[in-house]
Amino acid sequence: MHIFWTAIPFRRFYSEEPELISRELRRPPPIKPPPDGGWGWVIVLSSFLYNVLVLGYHNSFGVYLISLLKEFGETSSKTAWVGSISYGFIMVCGPLSGKLTVRYGAREISILGSLIIMISTVCSSYAPNLGTLFFTHGFLTGVGSSFAFTPGMIMVSQYFTTKRSLATGIVMSGGAAGALVQTRLHLFLIDILGWRQSLRVFSGLMIICVITGFTYLPLNPKGYTRSVVDNLKNSPLKKFVVDLGLWKDKIFLIWVAANGLCKFGFFIPYVHLVKHAVQLGIPVHSATNIMLFLGLTSMISRIIFGRICDSERINRLYINQASVFGVGLLYMLIPVLHSYGSLVAFGLFLGIADAGNYILLPVLTFDLMGAEKMPVAWGFMLTVNAVSCLGPPFAGWVNDMTGSYNLGFVVAGALNVAACFVLALIPIAKRSTRQTCKSIMNVTIDRSTQEITQWADNLPPIAEEESPVSKYVNYFSTTTFRSPEITESRPEVYRGDDAETAGPAEVTRL
C-alpha cells in the first residue's frame, strides 16, 4: 500500500512519508506584479463574453415584458418586478461574490454562477405564474448572475494598472454589446418559438460562459502572504487592531451615496423604453430598434471612454460627474419626445452619456479605496446599487396610475442631477482627510515562520550574546485614504535612544 500511494500522481494529496519542511517554515511564494497585459487580455476577452451573455440578457429583458403581460394578465408594475428582483440580487450578492472569489477563486465562482443561470433559466421557462418567476428568474438567476459577473471585474483590476480604464471599458462594453445582439435575438426567438422556448435556447448558450470561465487564472496563489500587515490580519491578534472599516470612510460614503442616487433609474430604459414607445404608437419591431441604437453607442462609447480615462491629464471624477449629469438631463427630456426619431436620438445620446459613469464605477472604486480593499469595496458598491431594482417597478407603478412613463423618467433624471452635486463633495473630502485611526501595540514577529505574538507584560531582556530570531516592532495600524495629496507611509527602520538601549533588537515603524 505504501508503494502504491507513493507511486501515483496523487502523492501530493497523500503520503505516509514525513514532510521534510513543516508548513510553518515554508516561505510564501513570490508576489507577481500586475502584468498590465499578457494573459490579462485573455481575462478581458473572457469577462467581455460573460458580460455579453449575462448582462446582455438582463439589459434586453424588456422584450419579454410584453409577452409576460399578455401571458399572465398582471399590471405593469407587478410584472416589472420579475426583472427588477433579478437586478437587485446581482447587486445585493456582490459582497458575497467578492468574498467567495477571494477564498475559492474567480474560476470556480464564475463557473458556478453560469451553471446556476442555466438551471434557473430552464426552470423559468416552465413557470405557471409570476410568483414562480419571482423565484426562478428573480432570485436564482440574479444570484447566479452576481457570481458570474463579479469575479471578472476583480480579475481585471488585478491584472492591469496603467491600462486599467481601457481594459475595464472593453469589459463593460460587453453589457451594451449583449443588449445590442440579444434584443434582436430574443425578439426573433419569441416570434418564432415563444418566450418559453426562447429562455431554453438562451440556457444552452450559457455553456459558452462555463468554457470561458476556465481562463480565469489567478495572478497569485490563493492564501499568499503579501506583507506583515496581512500576516497580522490573519493572526489571532486581529481583534487588537483598530480598523474603522470602509463604512467609516467619508469618501466611500459619499461615493456610494452618489451612485445610489444615479443608479435608481438605470434599468428603467432597459425594461420600459420599448413599452413606452409602443404606447406612443410606434410598432414594436421599430421600438426595439431604439434599444439597438442605445446598445451600439453604449458599446463604442465605453471603449472610447476607457481609452481616454487612462490618460494622466484626465480627471476621472469630473468625467463621471459629467456623465451622471448628462444621463439625468436626457431622462428629464422624455416628456417632450414623442416621435420615433426623437426616441432614437435619445437612445444614441443615452448610450454616450451613460458610458462614462458605467465604466468608471469599478475604476474609481479602485482609485479611491485601493487594491487591498477593492474586492470588499466593489461588493459593497454592488449592494448599494441594488437600489436600481426599485426603478423599473416605480416607473411601472407610475404608468399604471397615470397611463404614462413620463413621471418615472423625470424622477430618475432629477436623482441623477442630485448625484452630480453629491460627487462634487469627494474632492473636498480628499483635501480634509487625514489619518483616521491609529493604534499602538507591541508584537514579536518571528523571521522564519512570520508568526506574530503579542508582547507579555513582563518581557525578559535579551542577552547581548544571544542571536535572536525575532525582532520587536511597534505596530501602528493605520487607515488612510488613497489620494494624491497623501503619500503612503512605508516601513522605516530607525535607531533612536530607545533602540540603542535595546541591544540587538530592531525597532520598526510601519
N, C-alpha and C positions, 0 to 999 in steps of 0.2 A: 504493500500500500504506500509505503514511504517513497519507493522508486516511482510509482505511478503519479503521485501528486507532484513530485519534483521534476517530472519529465514533460508534463503537458504545459501548454502555454499559459494556463490559468494559475501558474505558480505564484504570480504576483498577488493573487487573491488569497491563496492558502499555502502555507509552508510550515513544516514542522521544524525547520532549521531556525535557530535563534537569529534575531536581527543583529547585524554587525554594528549598526548605528541606531541608537534609540531615536524615537521620534522627537524627543525634546532637544537632541543635539543637532538635528538636521537644520541646515540653514535654509531660509526661504529662497525660492527661485528668483532670479533677477527680474526686475520690473521692466517691461518693454515700453518704450515711449510711443505715443501715437504716431503711426507711420505717415499720416496725412496723405494717404493714397494706398497703392498696392492692393492688398486684399480688401482694404476698406471700400474700394469701388465695387467689389462684388457684394459687400454688405449693402451698399447704397442701392444696387440693382435689385437685390432680394427684397429689401424694405420697400422699394418702389412698387414691386409686384404685389406685395402684401397690401399696400395702400390702394392699388388699382382694384383689387378684388374685394377687400374688406371695407375700406372707407367708401370706395366707389359704389358698393352695394347699398350702404346706408344713405349716401348722398342722392342716389337715384330711386330711393324707396317711395318717393312721391308718386311714381307712375302706378303703384299698387293701390293708392288711396281711392281712386275712382272705382276700381274693381271691388275693394273691400266695402265701400259704401253701398254698392249695388248688391253684393253678396249677403251682407248681414243687416242692412237697412238701419244702421245706427247713425247718430249725429256726427257731424264733422269733428267736434271737439273730442268725443269719446274715441272715434276711430283714429284720430291723430296720436292718441296715447300709445298705440302699437309701436310706432317708430320712435316716439319720444322716450318711452321706458328703455328701449334698447340704447339710444344715445346716452341716457343717464347712466346706465350701468357701465358703458365704455369708460366714462369719466370717474364714476364712484369707485370702480375697481382698480383705478390707476395706482394707488399706493400698494395694494396687494400684488398687482402685476410687477411693480418695481421691486418689491422685496423678494418675490419668488424668482425674479430674473437674477438678482444678485446672489441668491442662495443656490439655485439649481441650474442656472444658465439660460441664456437667451434662446438657444436652440430648442431646449426641452419645452419651455413655456410657450414659445410661438407655435410649435407643432401641436401641443396640447390644445391651444386656442383654436387652431384650424380644425382639428377633429371635433371639437365642441360645436363649431359653426356648422360643419357638415351634418352632424346628427340633429341639431336643433332646427335647421332649415327643412330637413325631411319631415320632422315632426310638425312643423308649421304648415306644411302642405296638406296635412290631414286634419287641421283644426276645424272643429264643428262650429265654433263661435269665437267672438272677440276675447272672451276670458281665457281661452286656451292660447290664443296668440299672444296675450299679455305675458304668459309664462314662457312659451317656446321661443317666440321671436324677441319679446321684450327683455326677459331675464336671461335665458340661456344664450341666445345669440349675442346679447350685449356683453355678458361676461366673457364669452369666447373671443369676441372682437377685441376686448381690452387685453386679453392675454396674447393675442396675435399681433396687436398694433404696438404696444408699449415697448417690448424688447428691441425692436428695430430702431426706435428713436434713441434709446440708451446706447446701443451699439455704435450708431453713427457719431454720437457725441464723444465716445471713447476712441474712435479711430481717426478723428480729424481735429485739427487745431486751426491753422490759418485758412483752411478751405471749408470750415465747418458750415458757414452760411450757404455756400454753394451746394454742398452735399445735402444739407437739410432742405434746401429749396427743391432739389431734384426729388428727394423722397416725398416731401409734402405735396408736390405736384401730382403724385400718384393718385391722390384722392380726387383731384379735378379730372385727371385723365380717365379714372374709373367712372366718374359721373358722365363724362362725355361718351364713353363707349357703352356703359351699361344702361343708360337711359334708353337708347335705341334698342339695345339687345333685349332688355326685359319687355319693352313695349311690343317688339316683334314676337317674342315668345308668348306673351299674354294674348295677342291677337290670334296666333296660330294654335297654341296648346291650352291656353287658360292660365290663370295666375298660379294654380296649384302645381301644374307641371313645370311652369317656369321656375318655381322655387327648387324643384328637384334637379333641374338642369344646372342651376347655379351651385347646388350642393356638390355635384360632380366636378365642377370647375375648381372647387376649393382644394382639390388634390394638388394643384399647382403650388399652393402655399405650403402644403406638407413637404413637398420636394425641396422648395427653395429654403425652407427652414433649416435644412442641414448645412447651409453655408454660413450660419451664424457661429463662426469660430471665435472663442473668447480670446481677447488680446493677451490677457494674463490669466494664469490658473485661478480657479475659484479658491478663495480662502488664503491667498497670498498675503504676506505682511508688507505693508508699504513703509511704515515709519514707527517710531517709538509711540507716537500718539495713537496709531491704530492698535499697537500692542496693548496700550493702556485701556483702550475702549473694549478690547476683548478679554480683559483680565477681571478678576473679582473686585478690583478696586474701582471699577467703573462708577459705582454708586458714590464714590467720594469726589468725583469730578463734577464740577458745576458747569452745565451746558444749558443755556436758556432755550435752545431749540429754535427751529425755523419760525414757529408761531409767535415768538417774541422779537422777531426781526422786523423792524419797521419797514424796511424796503420790501421784504417779502409780503408783508401785509398789504402794502399799497399796490404791489404788483398783482396779487390775487384778487383784490377788491376791484381794480380796474378791469381785469379780464372777466371777472364775474358779471360785471355790468355789460360789457360789449358782447359777451357770448350768449346773453339771454335770447337774442333774436337770430343767432347764427343759422339755425336749421329751418327757420320759417320759410325762406325761399325754396329750399330743397324739398319741403313737404307740401307747401300750399301754393307755390307760384303757378304750377300747371293748372290747378283747380281755379285759381284766381283769374287766369287768362280765359279759361272756359266760361266762367261766369260773365266775362266781358264780351262773349260772343265769338271768341276765337276758336276754331276747330282744334280738337285735342291733339292731332298729329302736328299741327302748326305750333301749338302751345309747347310741345316737347322740344321744339327747335330752340326755344328760349333757353332751356337748360343746356342744350348743346353749345350755344354761344357762351353761356356762363362757364361751362366746363373748359372750353377751348382757351378763352382768355385767361382763366384762372391758372391753367396748367402752364401756359407760356410765361405768365407774369411771375409765377412763383420761382421758376428757374432764373429769370432775369433779376428779380429782387435778390435771390440768393447770391448771384454773382456780384451784384452791386454792393451788398451789405458786407462782403468780405474786405472791402476797401477800408483802410485805416482813416480815410478822410470823411467817411460817412458815420454819422451818429445814428446808431440803430434805434435808439429810443425815440428820436424825432421821426424817423421813418415809420415806426409803429404808431405814433400819435397821429400822423397824417393819414395813415391807413384807416385807423379807427374812426376818425372824423369823416373821411370820405364815405365809408360804409353807412354811417349814421345819416349823412346828408342824402344819400341815394334812397334809403328806406323812407325818409320823410317826403320824398317826391312821388311816391307810389300813388297817392290820391289823384294826381294830375296826369297820370299816364294811363291812357285808355286804349290806344291803338296797338296793333301788333308790332309796328316798327318801333314805337317808344319803349315797349317792353323788351324788345331785342336789344335796344341801346342800353336799357337798364341792366340786362344780363351781361353785356360786354363790359360796362364800366364797373359793375359789382365784382366781376372776376379780377379786374385790375386792382381795385381798391382793397379788396379783402386779402390779396396775396401777401402784402407787407406784414400785416398782423399775423396771418396764419403761419408763415414760415419762420417768423421771428419769435414765436411763442417758446419753442424749446431753446432757441439760440440765446435769447435774452434771459431765460431762466438759468441757463448755464453761466452766462456772463455775470449775473447778479449773485448767484448762490455758490458757484464754483464746482469743480469736478467731483469733489468728495460728497457734496450734498445733492448732486444732480438727480440720482435715482429717487431719493425721497421727495425732493422738491418737485420733480416732474410728476410724481404720483399725486402729491397734494394739489398741484395745479389742475390735473385732470379731474380730481374730486370737486374742486371749486367750480370748474367749468361744467359740471353736471347740471348747473342751472340752465344750460341750453336746452335741456329736455323739457323745460316748462314753456319755452317759446311757442312751439307748434300747437300744444293744447290751448294755450291762451289765445292764439290767433284763430284757432278753430272755434273757440267759445265766442269770440267777438263776431265771427262770421255767423254763428247761429243766432246771436242776439240782434245784429244789425243788418245781416244779409250781405256783408262786405268784409274783406280782409284789410281794408284801408287803415282802420284804427290800430290793428295789431302791428302793422309795419311802422306806423308813426311812433308808437310807444317804444318799439325796439330801436328805432333811429334816435329817439331822444336819450335813451340809455347809453347808446354809443357816444353821443356828443358829451354826456356827463363823464364817461370813462376817459375821454380825451383829456379833460381837465384834471382828473384824478392822477393820470400818468404824469402830469406836469409836476407832481409833488416828489417824484423819485429823485431828480437832481438835487432838490432842496434837502431831502433826507440823506443823500450821499454826503453833502457838504457838512452836515451836522453830526454825522455818525462817527463815533469813536469806538474804542474797545468797550464792549458791553458787559463783559463778565471776566473776573479774574479770581482764581482760587489758587492757593499755595499749598502744596503738600510735599512731604519728603518721602522719596521712594528709593529703592535699590533696584537697579537694572543689571541682571546677570549678562555678561558679554557673550557667553557661549550659548545659553538657552534662551536669552531675551525675556526671561521671566521677570515679572515686576512684583515686588513686595514692599509693603508699607513699612516705614521705619518704626521700630519699637520705641517706647517711651525712654527706656534706658539703654541706649545703643552702646555697646562696648567699643572702646577705642581700637584703632587698627595699629598694630605694631609696625615700627619702621622697617623691620626685616621681612615682614610678610609681603607676598606679591598678590595683592587682591585680584580676584577675577571679576569683581563688580565695581561699579562706580556709583557714587551717590549723586543724586540730582535734586535740585529744587525744580519741581514741575509746575509751570504756570499754565493753567488751562484757559485758553482764550477763545472768544467767539468774535470774529471780526467780519466786516463786510468787504466783499471784493469790489473795490472801486479804485479808479486811477489815482485818487488823492491819498489813498492809504497804502503804504508799502508793506508787503507781507514780511512778518518777522521770521528770521532764520535762526537756527541754533547757533549759539555763540559760546565758545569755551573761553573762560577767563579765569585768572588767578588774582584775587584781591587779598586783603588782610586775612579774611577767613580761610581762604584757600591755602595760605602759607602755613597756617597753624594746623591745618587738617592733614598734613603729611602727604601721602601719595594719592589721596582721594581727589578726584576732579569735581569741580562744581560747574554744572552745565545749566545754562538758562535757555529754555525753549520758548 
